[in-house]
Amino acid sequence: MTSTINHPLNRKLRMALIGGGGEGFFGRVHALAAGLDQRAELVAGAFSSDPEKSRLAAAAFGVAAPRGYGSYRELIEIEARLPPERRVDFITIATPNHTHFEIAQAALKAGFHVVCEKPLTNDLDQAHELARSVARSGTVFVLAHGYSGYPLVRQAREMIAAGELGQVHAVRVAYLQGGLWGIDPGQPASRAAWKADPAKAGPSGTLADIGTHAFHLLRFTTGLKPQAISATLARFHAARPLDDYGHVVLRCGGGELATITVSQVTHGRLNDLSLEVDGNRGSLQWRQIEPDRLVVRRHSQPVQIHERNRRTAYSDTVRAACRLPGGHPEGVLEALANVYGDGFDAMIRHASGSSADAGPVIHPTVADGVEGVYFVQLCLTSHGELGTWKPWQLPSRGRQHDQ
Ligand SMILES: NC(=O)c1ccc[n+]([C@@H]2O[C@H](COP(=O)([O-])OP(=O)(O)OC[C@H]3O[C@@H](n4cnc5c(N)ncnc54)[C@H](O)[C@@H]3O)[C@@H](O)[C@H]2O)c1
């Protein structure tokens, strides 16, 4: 990602990673994505809840032994005491859901910028509390909804805002996976066993895990504000005790209708995230399995296929989100790196003394995290009442979030 802002620090930002040790999945993805553009380097971490495993993982991540900490508490305490020219700038949290709140609170209290995994928390009060902590600290908080970093997702957002589809009236988001069929209910999961424990995963399974991504994609691209939600969830596989399938219908403020379908029990579907938006002048379609194509259709006209291509980019923002010439595939790492890039710009603004949100805030924030947790809670309530419509009552958000 090409940054256009001045860099008063003239150095890489220093990253600490919590999680990612051993078999840990997404921590490693964070380490790769954060470093992709040479704007940050991983210099510290608490990679596991087990101090010994954390220290072992430090070596695998190329982190010098003294900064491979035994716990996140130790990391925050010691890093906060280091002189500014050594201490980490930001802390990435890629640990099981139930730990996000306590780690993020400790990091914010110590004055660090935070990049946090979704769902923000398992509990709405905690989500609100984190939002208050971010406001108090004035630091940057990035929520890791990486799909919002795809160039053509950003283009879809811009095309919709520019009215290219006319008046939007319907949106369909689906996020389909089939991975649960790979888990034998009789056997402990080899990785992410915590996802089978509601005390750790939270009160929802698939909806919290991938439905929060789908909901953010809907909000990010269309800016539509839900007015009421009806949800029906199901559990079709015995691998986990929580929902693994669900349909959500959202009635939005201007009469628009949106649906979100989530599944982790659809054989053979591999992170099949799709977005379809209908307007009165056109419709668009994007799928993560072909992230470099955005299809736009208009009645009685040939289908338009927009490709990710720096030369023909729709706007400077979209161009800045591309690294390679068209035809060389870019994917989920680059998308997450774009979200990091937005966060880095905000961190640099912060370091130059201006407010972190003084410039354009395109990366998902703590407010998106609160919305995601509220979305899950409202869906669970609706489902518990046989799909009853529940009004969306979260207060309106600041200027950068609503289009
Ligand atoms: N944004 C995305 O697309 C995406 C994709 C996958 C996972 N996630 C999220 O990332 C988080 C982690 O998921 P995962 O699939 O990597 O899980 P995982 O079980 O594969 O990895 C969790 C890691 O956290 C470590 N850990 C656990 N408790 C810790 C603690 N107290 N201190 C330090 N390290 C600790 C474990 O050792 C492990 O390395 C979850 O919140 C999940 O929802 C997001």
The ligand as a Tripos MOL2 file, in Angstrom:
@<TRIPOS>MOLECULE
LIG
   44    48     1     0     0
SMALL
NO_CHARGES

@<TRIPOS>ATOM
      1 N1         -9.7150  -11.5270   10.8730 N.am      1 LIG1
      2 C1         -9.7740  -12.7770   10.4320 C.2       1 LIG1
      3 O1        -10.0040  -13.0250    9.2410 O.2       1 LIG1
      4 C2         -9.5380  -13.9050   11.4080 C.ar      1 LIG1
      5 C3         -9.2020  -15.1910   10.9660 C.ar      1 LIG1
      6 C4         -8.9350  -16.1750   11.9240 C.ar      1 LIG1
      7 C5         -9.0470  -15.8870   13.2690 C.ar      1 LIG1
      8 N2         -9.3970  -14.6290   13.6610 N.ar      1 LIG1
      9 C6         -9.4960  -14.2770   15.0890 C.3       1 LIG1
     10 O2         -8.1910  -14.3350   15.6370 O.3       1 LIG1
     11 C7         -8.2280  -14.7750   16.9860 C.3       1 LIG1
     12 C8         -7.3390  -16.0020   17.1160 C.3       1 LIG1
     13 O3         -7.8520  -17.0110   16.2860 O.3       1 LIG1
     14 P1         -6.9110  -18.1840   15.7310 P.3       1 LIG1
     15 O4         -7.7140  -18.8880   14.7080 O.co2     1 LIG1
     16 O5         -5.5720  -17.6650   15.4000 O.co2     1 LIG1
     17 O6         -6.8280  -19.0950   17.0330 O.3       1 LIG1
     18 P2         -5.6830  -20.1420   17.3690 P.3       1 LIG1
     19 O7         -6.2140  -21.0110   18.4590 O.co2     1 LIG1
     20 O8         -5.1810  -20.7670   16.1350 O.co2     1 LIG1
     21 O9         -4.5140  -19.2230   17.9530 O.3       1 LIG1
     22 C9         -4.6450  -18.5850   19.1880 C.3       1 LIG1
     23 C10        -3.2420  -18.2100   19.6480 C.3       1 LIG1
     24 O10        -3.3200  -17.4280   20.8310 O.3       1 LIG1
     25 C11        -2.3740  -17.9290   21.7770 C.3       1 LIG1
     26 N3         -2.8850  -17.5530   23.1020 N.ar      1 LIG1
     27 C12        -3.9670  -17.9860   23.7410 C.ar      1 LIG1
     28 N4         -4.1260  -17.3290   24.9170 N.ar      1 LIG1
     29 C13        -3.1000  -16.4550   24.9940 C.ar      1 LIG1
     30 C14        -2.6790  -15.5090   25.9610 C.ar      1 LIG1
     31 N5         -3.3900  -15.3070   27.0790 N.pl3     1 LIG1
     32 N6         -1.5520  -14.7990   25.7350 N.ar      1 LIG1
     33 C15        -0.8160  -14.9900   24.6080 C.ar      1 LIG1
     34 N7         -1.1870  -15.8670   23.6500 N.ar      1 LIG1
     35 C16        -2.2930  -16.5910   23.8460 C.ar      1 LIG1
     36 C17        -2.3060  -19.4150   21.5070 C.3       1 LIG1
     37 O11        -1.0940  -19.9560   21.9890 O.3       1 LIG1
     38 C18        -2.3780  -19.4260   19.9870 C.3       1 LIG1
     39 O12        -1.0960  -19.2020   19.4370 O.3       1 LIG1
     40 C19        -9.6990  -15.0560   17.2890 C.3       1 LIG1
     41 O13       -10.2580  -13.9570   17.9530 O.3       1 LIG1
     42 C20       -10.3370  -15.2180   15.9150 C.3       1 LIG1
     43 O14       -11.6980  -14.8160   15.9020 O.3       1 LIG1
     44 C21        -9.6370  -13.6670   12.7570 C.ar      1 LIG1
@<TRIPOS>BOND
     1     1     2 1
     2     2     3 2
     3     2     4 1
     4     4     5 ar
     5     4    44 ar
     6     5     6 ar
     7     6     7 ar
     8     7     8 ar
     9     8     9 1
    10     8    44 ar
    11     9    10 1
    12     9    42 1
    13    10    11 1
    14    11    12 1
    15    11    40 1
    16    12    13 1
    17    13    14 1
    18    14    15 2
    19    14    16 1
    20    14    17 1
    21    17    18 1
    22    18    19 2
    23    18    20 1
    24    18    21 1
    25    21    22 1
    26    22    23 1
    27    23    24 1
    28    23    38 1
    29    24    25 1
    30    25    26 1
    31    25    36 1
    32    26    27 ar
    33    26    35 ar
    34    27    28 ar
    35    28    29 ar
    36    29    30 ar
    37    29    35 ar
    38    30    31 1
    39    30    32 ar
    40    32    33 ar
    41    33    34 ar
    42    34    35 ar
    43    36    37 1
    44    36    38 1
    45    38    39 1
    46    40    41 1
    47    40    42 1
    48    42    43 1
@<TRIPOS>SUBSTRUCTURE
     1 LIG1         1 GROUP 0 **** ****
